Amino acid sequence: MAETIGWLTDKIIVSELKIFHTGKQLLRADVNDSHRELCRERIRVLSEQRDDLVREMNCLYASYRQGSARPKVYRQFKMYNDPRFQVKKPG
């Protein structure tokens, strides 16, 4: 299962954007039929991948609601701009 609802949402949005822009290729007058067929196949694959992600998000959300899973918080530990982690240069 994926890490978080947010991660899945991001992947779904990226998939939707790819589907949208690939679909625009089908409307171009300057491309041949093989290009359109390639785009249709890519849209098919992208749609399947998006649907998988949506199903996974729905399962994860249902698990959260039932209490059988809990979201895990990933902390950010940044070292830059923190003088405690600066290497002192000799000299």
N, C-alpha and C positions, 0 to 999 in steps of 0.2 A: 504494500500500500504506500501511497505517496506521503510525503512529510506533512503537509498542511493543506487546508482549504485554500489558502492564499496561493500556494505553489500551483495547485491544480487550476485555480482561476486564471493565473498568469498563462499557463500552458494552453488553456482553452482559448483565451483571447488571442494568443499568437497563432493558434490553428485557424481561428476565424479570419484573422487578417490574411493569412496565406490563402485560404479558400477564396476570399473576396478578390484578392489581386490576381489569383490564377484564373478566376472566372472572368475577369475583365479581359484576359488574353483571348477568350473565345469570341469576343466582340470585335477584335481587330480585323480590319479589311486587308491588311498587308501580310497576313500569315497564311500558310497552306493548311490543308486538311490534316497532315501528319502532326503539325504543331498543335492544332486543336485537339486531336486525339490524345496527344501527350498530356495536354492540360486537363482533359476530362478524366484521364487515368489518375493524375495527381490529385484532382479534386476528390475522386472516389477514395483514394488512400487517406488523404487528409481528413475527410469526413469521418471515415472509420476510426481514425486515431482520436479525433475530437470526441466522437461518441463514447469511445472507451474511457477517455478522461472524465466525461460527464458522469458516466456510470460509476466510476471510481469515486468521484466527489460525492455523489448521492449516497453511496455505501458508507463513506467516511462520515458524512453528516448524520446518517441514521445511527451509526455507532456512537457518535457523540451524544445524540439525543437519548439513546437507550442507556448510556452510561457504561457501555462495554469498551469504550476507548476514550481517552482524554487527549486534548491537544497538548503537544509538547512545545514548550517555549525554548527557542534557541537564542541564547544571549550573544550579544556582540561584544567582543573584547578587542579593542583597537589599541595598538601600541604607538602609533605615530602621534606626535604633538603631546606626548606624555613624558615629562622629563625623567620620570622614574625608569623608563625603558631606553633612554638615550645612552648610547655607548660613548664614553668619554674618550676623546682622542688624546693620545700622549703628546706631551710637549708643549 
